[in-house]
């Protein structure tokens, strides 16, 4: 089970990330937006490929839900109470890689946040 502090720690480990606080949510960007946090519901929204979005929701609908789709990407809502930190790290990293500048992605290689 993950908590909000886990997500905050994971995104803090990724290079080039900026945070924007809004009234009801917080957004993270690395070039483009890759994640959202809604503290009251203990959920995050993460950018994924359409195929990954559909696979996650089909496999575990109690943990993941479709947020929206945009072009070739599908955003997925992750219920933090039902996902382990290592899986959250992987999902957060993949969302970051979909938006971060190529040079940052290449420099980071496959090193997941811990």
LODRENVEX-622406 format. One record per residue: chain; x, y negated, z negated of N, C-alpha, C, O in turn; residue number from 1. Coordinates in steps of 0.05 Angstrom, whole numbers, plus 5000, padded with zeros to 4 digits. Layout:
N
<rec chaine="A" n_u="X" n_v="Y" n_w="Z" ca_u="X" ca_v="Y" ca_w="Z" c_u="X" c_v="Y" c_w="Z" o_u="X" o_v="Y" o_w="Z" num="NUM"/>
...
//
This chain:
114
<rec chaine="A" n_u="5017" n_v="5024" n_w="5000" ca_u="5000" ca_v="5000" ca_w="5000" c_u="5018" c_v="4975" c_w="5000" o_u="5037" o_v="4974" o_w="4985" num="1"/>
<rec chaine="A" n_u="5011" n_v="4956" n_w="5017" ca_u="5026" ca_v="4931" ca_w="5019" c_u="5011" c_v="4909" c_w="5005" o_u="4987" o_v="4910" o_w="5001" num="2"/>
<rec chaine="A" n_u="5026" n_v="4888" n_w="4998" ca_u="5014" ca_v="4864" ca_w="4986" c_u="5023" c_v="4840" c_w="5003" o_u="5040" o_v="4843" o_w="5020" num="3"/>
<rec chaine="A" n_u="5011" n_v="4818" n_w="4998" ca_u="5017" ca_v="4794" ca_w="5013" c_u="5047" c_v="4787" c_w="5012" o_u="5059" o_v="4779" o_w="5032" num="4"/>
<rec chaine="A" n_u="5059" n_v="4791" n_w="4988" ca_u="5087" ca_v="4785" ca_w="4985" c_u="5104" c_v="4802" c_w="5004" o_u="5125" o_v="4793" o_w="5013" num="5"/>
<rec chaine="A" n_u="5096" n_v="4826" n_w="5010" ca_u="5111" ca_v="4843" ca_w="5029" c_u="5111" c_v="4830" c_w="5056" o_u="5132" o_v="4828" o_w="5069" num="6"/>
<rec chaine="A" n_u="5088" n_v="4822" n_w="5065" ca_u="5087" ca_v="4809" ca_w="5092" c_u="5104" c_v="4784" c_w="5092" o_u="5119" o_v="4779" o_w="5112" num="7"/>
<rec chaine="A" n_u="5102" n_v="4767" n_w="5072" ca_u="5118" ca_v="4743" ca_w="5071" c_u="5148" c_v="4748" c_w="5071" o_u="5163" o_v="4734" o_w="5084" num="8"/>
<rec chaine="A" n_u="5156" n_v="4769" n_w="5057" ca_u="5184" ca_v="4777" ca_w="5057" c_u="5193" c_v="4787" c_w="5084" o_u="5215" o_v="4780" o_w="5093" num="9"/>
<rec chaine="A" n_u="5176" n_v="4802" n_w="5097" ca_u="5183" ca_v="4813" ca_w="5124" c_u="5187" c_v="4791" c_w="5144" o_u="5207" o_v="4791" o_w="5159" num="10"/>
<rec chaine="A" n_u="5168" n_v="4773" n_w="5146" ca_u="5171" ca_v="4751" ca_w="5166" c_u="5194" c_v="4733" c_w="5160" o_u="5206" o_v="4722" o_w="5178" num="11"/>
<rec chaine="A" n_u="5200" n_v="4730" n_w="5134" ca_u="5223" ca_v="4713" ca_w="5127" c_u="5250" c_v="4724" c_w="5137" o_u="5269" o_v="4710" o_w="5139" num="12"/>
<rec chaine="A" n_u="5251" n_v="4750" n_w="5142" ca_u="5275" ca_v="4763" ca_w="5151" c_u="5280" c_v="4761" c_w="5181" o_u="5301" o_v="4768" o_w="5191" num="13"/>
<rec chaine="A" n_u="5260" n_v="4751" n_w="5195" ca_u="5262" ca_v="4750" ca_w="5225" c_u="5271" c_v="4722" c_w="5233" o_u="5262" o_v="4702" o_w="5222" num="14"/>
<rec chaine="A" n_u="5290" n_v="4721" n_w="5252" ca_u="5301" ca_v="4695" ca_w="5260" c_u="5282" c_v="4678" c_w="5277" o_u="5266" o_v="4689" o_w="5292" num="15"/>
<rec chaine="A" n_u="5284" n_v="4652" n_w="5273" ca_u="5270" ca_v="4633" ca_w="5290" c_u="5240" c_v="4631" c_w="5284" o_u="5225" o_v="4621" o_w="5301" num="16"/>
<rec chaine="A" n_u="5232" n_v="4640" n_w="5261" ca_u="5203" ca_v="4640" ca_w="5254" c_u="5196" c_v="4614" c_w="5240" o_u="5210" o_v="4605" o_w="5222" num="17"/>
<rec chaine="A" n_u="5174" n_v="4602" n_w="5249" ca_u="5163" ca_v="4579" ca_w="5236" c_u="5135" c_v="4585" c_w="5225" o_u="5121" o_v="4602" o_w="5236" num="18"/>
<rec chaine="A" n_u="5128" n_v="4572" n_w="5203" ca_u="5103" ca_v="4577" ca_w="5189" c_u="5086" c_v="4551" c_w="5191" o_u="5097" o_v="4529" o_w="5187" num="19"/>
<rec chaine="A" n_u="5060" n_v="4554" n_w="5196" ca_u="5042" ca_v="4532" ca_w="5196" c_u="5018" c_v="4539" c_w="5179" o_u="5004" o_v="4558" o_w="5184" num="20"/>
<rec chaine="A" n_u="5014" n_v="4523" n_w="5158" ca_u="4992" ca_v="4528" ca_w="5139" c_u="4967" c_v="4513" c_w="5149" o_u="4968" o_v="4489" o_w="5156" num="21"/>
<rec chaine="A" n_u="4945" n_v="4527" n_w="5150" ca_u="4919" ca_v="4516" ca_w="5158" c_u="4901" c_v="4519" c_w="5133" o_u="4908" o_v="4531" o_w="5113" num="22"/>
<rec chaine="A" n_u="4878" n_v="4507" n_w="5135" ca_u="4859" ca_v="4508" ca_w="5112" c_u="4853" c_v="4536" c_w="5103" o_u="4853" o_v="4542" o_w="5079" num="23"/>
<rec chaine="A" n_u="4847" n_v="4554" n_w="5122" ca_u="4838" ca_v="4581" ca_w="5115" c_u="4857" c_v="4604" c_w="5122" o_u="4852" o_v="4627" o_w="5115" num="24"/>
<rec chaine="A" n_u="4879" n_v="4597" n_w="5135" ca_u="4898" ca_v="4618" ca_w="5143" c_u="4926" c_v="4605" c_w="5147" o_u="4928" o_v="4580" o_w="5147" num="25"/>
<rec chaine="A" n_u="4946" n_v="4622" n_w="5150" ca_u="4973" ca_v="4613" ca_w="5157" c_u="4981" c_v="4627" c_w="5182" o_u="4975" o_v="4651" o_w="5186" num="26"/>
<rec chaine="A" n_u="4995" n_v="4613" n_w="5200" ca_u="5004" ca_v="4624" ca_w="5225" c_u="5035" c_v="4625" c_w="5226" o_u="5048" o_v="4607" o_w="5215" num="27"/>
<rec chaine="A" n_u="5045" n_v="4645" n_w="5240" ca_u="5074" ca_v="4648" ca_w="5244" c_u="5080" c_v="4648" c_w="5274" o_u="5066" o_v="4662" o_w="5289" num="28"/>
<rec chaine="A" n_u="5101" n_v="4633" n_w="5282" ca_u="5109" ca_v="4632" ca_w="5309" c_u="5139" c_v="4638" c_w="5312" o_u="5155" o_v="4633" o_w="5294" num="29"/>
<rec chaine="A" n_u="5145" n_v="4649" n_w="5335" ca_u="5173" ca_v="4652" ca_w="5344" c_u="5172" c_v="4647" c_w="5374" o_u="5172" o_v="4666" o_w="5390" num="30"/>
<rec chaine="A" n_u="5170" n_v="4622" n_w="5381" ca_u="5164" ca_v="4615" ca_w="5409" c_u="5134" c_v="4611" c_w="5411" o_u="5124" o_v="4589" o_w="5415" num="31"/>
<rec chaine="A" n_u="5119" n_v="4633" n_w="5409" ca_u="5090" ca_v="4633" ca_w="5408" c_u="5081" c_v="4645" c_w="5382" o_u="5096" o_v="4658" o_w="5368" num="32"/>
<rec chaine="A" n_u="5055" n_v="4643" n_w="5377" ca_u="5044" ca_v="4655" ca_w="5352" c_u="5045" c_v="4685" c_w="5354" o_u="5037" o_v="4696" o_w="5375" num="33"/>
<rec chaine="A" n_u="5054" n_v="4698" n_w="5333" ca_u="5054" ca_v="4727" ca_w="5332" c_u="5039" c_v="4738" c_w="5308" o_u="5034" o_v="4762" o_w="5307" num="34"/>
<rec chaine="A" n_u="5033" n_v="4722" n_w="5289" ca_u="5019" ca_v="4732" ca_w="5265" c_u="5003" c_v="4711" c_w="5251" o_u="5009" o_v="4687" o_w="5252" num="35"/>
<rec chaine="A" n_u="4983" n_v="4721" n_w="5237" ca_u="4966" ca_v="4705" ca_w="5219" c_u="4963" c_v="4719" c_w="5193" o_u="4964" o_v="4744" o_w="5191" num="36"/>
<rec chaine="A" n_u="4959" n_v="4703" n_w="5172" ca_u="4953" ca_v="4715" ca_w="5145" c_u="4928" c_v="4701" c_w="5134" o_u="4926" o_v="4677" o_w="5134" num="37"/>
<rec chaine="A" n_u="4909" n_v="4718" n_w="5125" ca_u="4886" ca_v="4708" ca_w="5111" c_u="4887" c_v="4719" c_w="5083" o_u="4880" o_v="4742" o_w="5077" num="38"/>
<rec chaine="A" n_u="4897" n_v="4702" n_w="5064" ca_u="4901" ca_v="4711" ca_w="5037" c_u="4876" c_v="4721" c_w="5023" o_u="4877" o_v="4742" o_w="5010" num="39"/>
<rec chaine="A" n_u="4853" n_v="4707" n_w="5026" ca_u="4829" ca_v="4716" ca_w="5011" c_u="4820" c_v="4745" c_w="5018" o_u="4810" o_v="4759" o_w="5001" num="40"/>
<rec chaine="A" n_u="4824" n_v="4753" n_w="5043" ca_u="4816" ca_v="4780" ca_w="5052" c_u="4839" c_v="4800" c_w="5051" o_u="4835" o_v="4823" o_w="5057" num="41"/>
<rec chaine="A" n_u="4863" n_v="4790" n_w="5045" ca_u="4887" ca_v="4807" ca_w="5044" c_u="4891" c_v="4822" c_w="5070" o_u="4896" o_v="4846" o_w="5071" num="42"/>
<rec chaine="A" n_u="4889" n_v="4806" n_w="5092" ca_u="4893" ca_v="4817" ca_w="5119" c_u="4913" c_v="4800" c_w="5134" o_u="4916" o_v="4776" o_w="5129" num="43"/>
<rec chaine="A" n_u="4926" n_v="4812" n_w="5154" ca_u="4942" ca_v="4798" ca_w="5173" c_u="4933" c_v="4805" c_w="5201" o_u="4923" o_v="4827" o_w="5206" num="44"/>
<rec chaine="A" n_u="4936" n_v="4787" n_w="5219" ca_u="4931" ca_v="4791" ca_w="5247" c_u="4957" c_v="4791" c_w="5262" o_u="4973" o_v="4773" o_w="5259" num="45"/>
<rec chaine="A" n_u="4962" n_v="4812" n_w="5277" ca_u="4988" ca_v="4815" ca_w="5291" c_u="4984" c_v="4820" c_w="5321" o_u="4967" o_v="4836" o_w="5329" num="46"/>
<rec chaine="A" n_u="5001" n_v="4807" n_w="5337" ca_u="5000" ca_v="4811" ca_w="5365" c_u="5012" c_v="4838" c_w="5372" o_u="5032" o_v="4847" o_w="5361" num="47"/>
<rec chaine="A" n_u="4998" n_v="4853" n_w="5390" ca_u="5007" ca_v="4879" ca_w="5399" c_u="5001" c_v="4881" c_w="5429" o_u="4988" o_v="4864" o_w="5440" num="48"/>
<rec chaine="A" n_u="5011" n_v="4902" n_w="5441" ca_u="5003" ca_v="4908" ca_w="5469" c_u="4974" c_v="4918" c_w="5467" o_u="4965" o_v="4927" o_w="5446" num="49"/>
<rec chaine="A" n_u="4960" n_v="4917" n_w="5489" ca_u="4933" ca_v="4927" ca_w="5490" c_u="4932" c_v="4957" c_w="5483" o_u="4915" o_v="4966" o_w="5468" num="50"/>
<rec chaine="A" n_u="4951" n_v="4972" n_w="5493" ca_u="4951" ca_v="5001" ca_w="5488" c_u="4956" c_v="5006" c_w="5458" o_u="4943" o_v="5024" o_w="5447" num="51"/>
<rec chaine="A" n_u="4974" n_v="4991" n_w="5446" ca_u="4979" ca_v="4995" ca_w="5417" c_u="4955" c_v="4987" c_w="5401" o_u="4948" o_v="5000" o_w="5381" num="52"/>
<rec chaine="A" n_u="4942" n_v="4965" n_w="5408" ca_u="4918" ca_v="4956" ca_w="5393" c_u="4897" c_v="4978" c_w="5393" o_u="4887" o_v="4985" o_w="5372" num="53"/>
<rec chaine="A" n_u="4891" n_v="4989" n_w="5417" ca_u="4871" ca_v="5009" ca_w="5419" c_u="4879" c_v="5035" c_w="5404" o_u="4862" o_v="5047" o_w="5391" num="54"/>
<rec chaine="A" n_u="4904" n_v="5042" n_w="5406" ca_u="4913" ca_v="5067" ca_w="5392" c_u="4911" c_v="5063" c_w="5361" o_u="4901" o_v="5082" o_w="5348" num="55"/>
<rec chaine="A" n_u="4919" n_v="5041" n_w="5351" ca_u="4918" ca_v="5036" ca_w="5322" c_u="4889" c_v="5037" c_w="5312" o_u="4883" o_v="5050" o_w="5292" num="56"/>
<rec chaine="A" n_u="4871" n_v="5023" n_w="5326" ca_u="4844" ca_v="5022" ca_w="5317" c_u="4830" c_v="5049" c_w="5320" o_u="4815" o_v="5057" o_w="5302" num="57"/>
<rec chaine="A" n_u="4836" n_v="5064" n_w="5341" ca_u="4824" ca_v="5090" ca_w="5345" c_u="4833" c_v="5110" c_w="5324" o_u="4818" o_v="5127" o_w="5314" num="58"/>
<rec chaine="A" n_u="4859" n_v="5108" n_w="5317" ca_u="4871" ca_v="5127" ca_w="5298" c_u="4862" c_v="5122" c_w="5269" o_u="4857" o_v="5141" o_w="5254" num="59"/>
<rec chaine="A" n_u="4861" n_v="5097" n_w="5261" ca_u="4855" ca_v="5091" ca_w="5233" c_u="4837" c_v="5065" c_w="5231" o_u="4847" o_v="5044" o_w="5224" num="60"/>
<rec chaine="A" n_u="4812" n_v="5068" n_w="5237" ca_u="4794" ca_v="5044" ca_w="5237" c_u="4790" c_v="5033" c_w="5209" o_u="4779" o_v="5011" o_w="5207" num="61"/>
<rec chaine="A" n_u="4797" n_v="5047" n_w="5188" ca_u="4795" ca_v="5037" ca_w="5161" c_u="4818" c_v="5018" c_w="5154" o_u="4817" o_v="5003" o_w="5135" num="62"/>
<rec chaine="A" n_u="4839" n_v="5019" n_w="5170" ca_u="4863" ca_v="5003" ca_w="5166" c_u="4865" c_v="4981" c_w="5186" o_u="4874" o_v="4958" o_w="5180" num="63"/>
<rec chaine="A" n_u="4858" n_v="4986" n_w="5211" ca_u="4861" ca_v="4968" ca_w="5233" c_u="4835" c_v="4961" c_w="5247" o_u="4817" o_v="4979" o_w="5248" num="64"/>
<rec chaine="A" n_u="4832" n_v="4937" n_w="5256" ca_u="4809" ca_v="4930" ca_w="5272" c_u="4817" c_v="4911" c_w="5294" o_u="4836" o_v="4896" o_w="5292" num="65"/>
<rec chaine="A" n_u="4802" n_v="4911" n_w="5316" ca_u="4807" ca_v="4893" ca_w="5338" c_u="4800" c_v="4865" c_w="5329" o_u="4779" o_v="4859" o_w="5318" num="66"/>
<rec chaine="A" n_u="4819" n_v="4847" n_w="5333" ca_u="4815" ca_v="4819" ca_w="5327" c_u="4805" c_v="4805" c_w="5352" o_u="4783" o_v="4794" o_w="5353" num="67"/>
<rec chaine="A" n_u="4822" n_v="4805" n_w="5373" ca_u="4814" ca_v="4795" ca_w="5399" c_u="4835" c_v="4804" c_w="5419" o_u="4856" o_v="4814" o_w="5412" num="68"/>
<rec chaine="A" n_u="4829" n_v="4800" n_w="5445" ca_u="4849" ca_v="4805" ca_w="5466" c_u="4853" c_v="4780" c_w="5482" o_u="4836" o_v="4763" o_w="5484" num="69"/>
<rec chaine="A" n_u="4878" n_v="4777" n_w="5492" ca_u="4884" ca_v="4754" ca_w="5509" c_u="4905" c_v="4763" c_w="5529" o_u="4928" o_v="4769" o_w="5523" num="70"/>
<rec chaine="A" n_u="4896" n_v="4764" n_w="5554" ca_u="4914" ca_v="4773" ca_w="5575" c_u="4922" c_v="4802" c_w="5571" o_u="4905" o_v="4820" o_w="5568" num="71"/>
<rec chaine="A" n_u="4948" n_v="4807" n_w="5570" ca_u="4959" ca_v="4834" ca_w="5567" c_u="4962" c_v="4842" c_w="5538" o_u="4974" o_v="4863" o_w="5532" num="72"/>
<rec chaine="A" n_u="4953" n_v="4825" n_w="5519" ca_u="4957" ca_v="4831" ca_w="5491" c_u="4932" c_v="4834" c_w="5476" o_u="4911" o_v="4822" o_w="5482" num="73"/>
<rec chaine="A" n_u="4933" n_v="4850" n_w="5455" ca_u="4911" ca_v="4855" ca_w="5437" c_u="4919" c_v="4849" c_w="5409" o_u="4938" o_v="4861" o_w="5399" num="74"/>
<rec chaine="A" n_u="4905" n_v="4832" n_w="5396" ca_u="4911" ca_v="4826" ca_w="5368" c_u="4897" c_v="4846" c_w="5350" o_u="4874" o_v="4853" o_w="5355" num="75"/>
<rec chaine="A" n_u="4910" n_v="4854" n_w="5329" ca_u="4899" ca_v="4874" ca_w="5311" c_u="4899" c_v="4863" c_w="5282" o_u="4919" o_v="4851" o_w="5274" num="76"/>
<rec chaine="A" n_u="4877" n_v="4866" n_w="5268" ca_u="4875" ca_v="4859" ca_w="5240" c_u="4885" c_v="4883" c_w="5224" o_u="4877" o_v="4906" o_w="5229" num="77"/>
<rec chaine="A" n_u="4904" n_v="4877" n_w="5205" ca_u="4915" ca_v="4898" ca_w="5188" c_u="4906" c_v="4893" c_w="5160" o_u="4911" o_v="4872" o_w="5149" num="78"/>
<rec chaine="A" n_u="4893" n_v="4913" n_w="5148" ca_u="4884" ca_v="4911" ca_w="5120" c_u="4908" c_v="4919" c_w="5102" o_u="4915" o_v="4943" o_w="5101" num="79"/>
<rec chaine="A" n_u="4920" n_v="4900" n_w="5089" ca_u="4944" ca_v="4905" ca_w="5074" c_u="4941" c_v="4927" c_w="5052" o_u="4960" o_v="4941" o_w="5047" num="80"/>
<rec chaine="A" n_u="4918" n_v="4929" n_w="5041" ca_u="4913" ca_v="4948" ca_w="5020" c_u="4915" c_v="4977" c_w="5029" o_u="4916" o_v="4996" o_w="5013" num="81"/>
<rec chaine="A" n_u="4915" n_v="4981" n_w="5056" ca_u="4915" ca_v="5008" ca_w="5067" c_u="4939" c_v="5015" c_w="5085" o_u="4938" o_v="5035" o_w="5099" num="82"/>
<rec chaine="A" n_u="4960" n_v="4999" n_w="5084" ca_u="4983" ca_v="5004" ca_w="5101" c_u="5008" c_v="5002" c_w="5084" o_u="5011" o_v="4985" o_w="5066" num="83"/>
<rec chaine="A" n_u="5027" n_v="5020" n_w="5089" ca_u="5052" ca_v="5021" ca_w="5074" c_u="5071" c_v="4999" c_w="5085" o_u="5068" o_v="4991" o_w="5108" num="84"/>
<rec chaine="A" n_u="5089" n_v="4990" n_w="5068" ca_u="5107" ca_v="4969" ca_w="5076" c_u="5124" c_v="4976" c_w="5101" o_u="5128" o_v="4959" o_w="5118" num="85"/>
<rec chaine="A" n_u="5133" n_v="5001" n_w="5103" ca_u="5150" ca_v="5008" ca_w="5126" c_u="5134" c_v="5006" c_w="5153" o_u="5145" o_v="4998" o_w="5173" num="86"/>
<rec chaine="A" n_u="5109" n_v="5013" n_w="5152" ca_u="5092" ca_v="5011" ca_w="5176" c_u="5086" c_v="4981" c_w="5182" o_u="5087" o_v="4973" o_w="5205" num="87"/>
<rec chaine="A" n_u="5081" n_v="4966" n_w="5161" ca_u="5077" ca_v="4937" ca_w="5164" c_u="5102" c_v="4924" c_w="5176" o_u="5100" o_v="4906" o_w="5193" num="88"/>
<rec chaine="A" n_u="5125" n_v="4933" n_w="5167" ca_u="5151" ca_v="4922" ca_w="5178" c_u="5152" c_v="4927" c_w="5208" o_u="5160" o_v="4909" o_w="5223" num="89"/>
<rec chaine="A" n_u="5146" n_v="4951" n_w="5216" ca_u="5147" ca_v="4958" ca_w="5244" c_u="5127" c_v="4942" c_w="5261" o_u="5134" o_v="4932" o_w="5282" num="90"/>
<rec chaine="A" n_u="5102" n_v="4939" n_w="5251" ca_u="5082" ca_v="4924" ca_w="5265" c_u="5089" c_v="4894" c_w="5267" o_u="5086" o_v="4882" o_w="5288" num="91"/>
<rec chaine="A" n_u="5100" n_v="4883" n_w="5245" ca_u="5108" ca_v="4855" ca_w="5245" c_u="5131" c_v="4850" c_w="5264" o_u="5132" o_v="4831" o_w="5279" num="92"/>
<rec chaine="A" n_u="5150" n_v="4869" n_w="5264" ca_u="5174" ca_v="4867" ca_w="5282" c_u="5165" c_v="4868" c_w="5311" o_u="5174" o_v="4852" o_w="5328" num="93"/>
<rec chaine="A" n_u="5147" n_v="4886" n_w="5317" ca_u="5138" ca_v="4888" ca_w="5345" c_u="5123" c_v="4863" c_w="5354" o_u="5126" o_v="4854" o_w="5376" num="94"/>
<rec chaine="A" n_u="5107" n_v="4852" n_w="5336" ca_u="5093" ca_v="4827" ca_w="5342" c_u="5112" c_v="4805" c_w="5347" o_u="5109" o_v="4789" o_w="5366" num="95"/>
<rec chaine="A" n_u="5133" n_v="4803" n_w="5330" ca_u="5154" ca_v="4782" ca_w="5334" c_u="5168" c_v="4786" c_w="5361" o_u="5172" o_v="4766" o_w="5375" num="96"/>
<rec chaine="A" n_u="5175" n_v="4811" n_w="5367" ca_u="5189" ca_v="4816" ca_w="5393" c_u="5173" c_v="4808" c_w="5417" o_u="5185" o_v="4802" o_w="5438" num="97"/>
<rec chaine="A" n_u="5147" n_v="4809" n_w="5415" ca_u="5130" ca_v="4802" ca_w="5438" c_u="5130" c_v="4771" c_w="5443" o_u="5121" o_v="4763" o_w="5464" num="98"/>
<rec chaine="A" n_u="5139" n_v="4756" n_w="5424" ca_u="5138" ca_v="4727" ca_w="5427" c_u="5164" c_v="4712" c_w="5424" o_u="5167" o_v="4690" o_w="5435" num="99"/>
<rec chaine="A" n_u="5184" n_v="4724" n_w="5411" ca_u="5210" ca_v="4711" ca_w="5406" c_u="5225" c_v="4707" c_w="5432" o_u="5221" o_v="4723" o_w="5451" num="100"/>
<rec chaine="A" n_u="5243" n_v="4688" n_w="5433" ca_u="5260" ca_v="4684" ca_w="5457" c_u="5277" c_v="4709" c_w="5462" o_u="5285" o_v="4722" o_w="5443" num="101"/>
<rec chaine="A" n_u="5282" n_v="4715" n_w="5487" ca_u="5297" ca_v="4738" ca_w="5495" c_u="5324" c_v="4740" c_w="5480" o_u="5332" o_v="4762" o_w="5472" num="102"/>
<rec chaine="A" n_u="5338" n_v="4718" n_w="5478" ca_u="5364" ca_v="4718" ca_w="5465" c_u="5362" c_v="4727" c_w="5435" o_u="5379" o_v="4741" o_w="5426" num="103"/>
<rec chaine="A" n_u="5341" n_v="4719" n_w="5422" ca_u="5337" ca_v="4727" ca_w="5394" c_u="5330" c_v="4756" c_w="5392" o_u="5340" o_v="4770" o_w="5374" num="104"/>
<rec chaine="A" n_u="5314" n_v="4766" n_w="5410" ca_u="5306" ca_v="4794" ca_w="5411" c_u="5331" c_v="4811" c_w="5416" o_u="5335" o_v="4832" o_w="5403" num="105"/>
<rec chaine="A" n_u="5347" n_v="4803" n_w="5436" ca_u="5371" ca_v="4819" ca_w="5443" c_u="5391" c_v="4818" c_w="5419" o_u="5403" o_v="4839" o_w="5414" num="106"/>
<rec chaine="A" n_u="5394" n_v="4796" n_w="5406" ca_u="5412" ca_v="4794" ca_w="5384" c_u="5403" c_v="4811" c_w="5360" o_u="5420" o_v="4823" o_w="5346" num="107"/>
<rec chaine="A" n_u="5378" n_v="4813" n_w="5356" ca_u="5367" ca_v="4829" ca_w="5334" c_u="5367" c_v="4859" c_w="5340" o_u="5369" o_v="4875" o_w="5322" num="108"/>
<rec chaine="A" n_u="5366" n_v="4865" n_w="5366" ca_u="5365" ca_v="4893" ca_w="5375" c_u="5341" c_v="4907" c_w="5363" o_u="5319" o_v="4896" o_w="5363" num="109"/>
<rec chaine="A" n_u="5345" n_v="4931" n_w="5351" ca_u="5322" ca_v="4946" ca_w="5340" c_u="5323" c_v="4945" c_w="5309" o_u="5311" o_v="4963" o_w="5296" num="110"/>
<rec chaine="A" n_u="5335" n_v="4925" n_w="5298" ca_u="5337" ca_v="4924" ca_w="5268" c_u="5311" c_v="4913" c_w="5256" o_u="5305" o_v="4889" o_w="5258" num="111"/>
<rec chaine="A" n_u="5297" n_v="4931" n_w="5244" ca_u="5272" ca_v="4924" ca_w="5231" c_u="5277" c_v="4908" c_w="5206" o_u="5298" o_v="4912" o_w="5193" num="112"/>
<rec chaine="A" n_u="5259" n_v="4890" n_w="5198" ca_u="5261" ca_v="4878" ca_w="5172" c_u="5257" c_v="4900" c_w="5151" o_u="5242" o_v="4919" o_w="5156" num="113"/>
<rec chaine="A" n_u="5269" n_v="4897" n_w="5127" ca_u="5266" ca_v="4917" ca_w="5106" c_u="5248" c_v="4909" c_w="5084" o_u="5244" o_v="4924" o_w="5065" num="114"/>
//
